[in-house]
Amino acid sequence: MFLSMVDVAEEKQREYYTSPQVEIVKEIHKRLISNLQERPTIEGLSKAFLINTSTLKNTFKGVYGQPIGTYMKGYRIKRAASLLRQTQATIVEIANEVGYENQSKFASAFRDVMKISPAEYRKQNISE
């Protein structure tokens, strides 16, 4: 009865990924988050893991919900936020640790994601 109420034309076509594709993308994810200072290209990852670039992009987005670049920016900034709260490392050291060579680019990315500067974030969230 319920199925007759669903407009199939309006239902978003769901993407399906093969198990090997998902496993490769999970391995790529592990590599990306294991060394944030490394910034591999999608093309480089595709060659290293023997996966088509568009398949990599589509499968990554399907598994993790965001494009690779967007996901990694958020991941880096969340890691930086954790370091700002839990360590005494300078903002420059934290920026370098999460893969930003330039402090102003880091501050801009941090503000973009967290809606606050790294220094203000640390001041408001310092672990006591």
Disulfide bonds with the S-S distance in Angstrom:
none
